[in-house]
Amino acid sequence: MADQQADELALAEVVEFTSGLIRIDTTNRGGGDCRERPAAEYAAERLAGAGLEPVLLERTPGRTNVVARIEGTDPSADALLVHGHLDVVPAEAADWSVHPFSGEIRDGVVWGRGAVDMKNMDAMILAVVRSWARQGVRPRRDLVIAFTADEEASAEDGSGFLADHHPELFEGCTEGISESGAFTFHDGSGRQLYPIAAGERGTGWLKLTARGRAGHGSKVNKENAVTRLAAAVTRIGEHEWPLRLTPTVRSALAELAALYGIEPDFRDVDRLLEKLGPAAKLVEATVRNSANPTMLDAGYKLNVIPGEAVAYVDGRYLPGGEEEFTATLDELTGPDVSWEFAHREVALQAPVDSPAYAKMRAAVEEFAPEGHVVPYCMSGGTDAKQFSRLGITGYGFAPLKLPEGLDYQALFHGVDERVPVEALHFGVRVLDRFLRTA
């Protein structure tokens, strides 16, 4: 079975499906403002065409998830979850070179919102599954295919809902793969790195509230809520978080250092990062916790001092770093500002010495022998957080071979999001190889 490959039709279908899914506007503006059902029906129809029996599940009307299972040849083997989300972040058409929901294919590139985050991976999954149906292929272990809603917000209508209310659909799953891994990272010196995600920082989105004494803007006011909030936000924004190395990040630094012939001095990680040059981008955001102020809301009239002022902070913490994170926020906010989690999710860590990771590495190296696979930890988060409630260890593995000059990470939530057709073909081949052998 390992000498087979995805057929030629799969290479055509992955492009067709990426474009088709992009043309379905599944913008998630938060607060429940999204409708994934048309995209879910699109995916379910193509799964059914491969002989599967997909189920559509909703917590909220229109916020639709799709789940299907492929039975493996070894009933004693643990199952593998393969998941992708259907929603996308907003896009302002006036800022784009093409309409963000056109799915235009031009000069060998598919354009549109979701081209890398992550309708490309959804399309790869569909193309591989349909190729298997045509070839009569069955994987060794059961595969659970899941397309989710609401990943770009709280996941309450998506993976959170599935994990909490439909755990039976994921019975036997011990590992999972999804977005943000096995893409080409060009280091500027000719090397091509392929980082596979084996961890995620935790999510700590915060709401800060300062209270004070309301009054006239012309009067002396030592209890100004805006002043108190501004001071707390400044302290948070300027705070230098201490270094914390998780096993995944330590492995990433060790492998990168070996690749570049550098002695990995973990006593001075900042200096080590400087020596790594552009490759440091893969790890520099994950050697510390972080908290970045993002939103402010205060007042209703220029000459009125409000009694309350609110700010929001995007906080992220490393595996094992949540206690430090919360204690630090208590200190930085001070006695006049309270804080609470607006959204909170766990940090994740996956072993880089597992059989699954070795097979992911082997699949990439087969089709990109010039590349160097390294582990890394995501600075943000994915649906793997919610699925971890079911004991599923998550990896980021959505393979793409990208040309130099195309900044993959900048395309996430960016303007002119796009993916080369050849990158999709590479992704199908690598994903097909991994899933056959997993």
Disulfide bonds with the S-S distance in Angstrom:
none
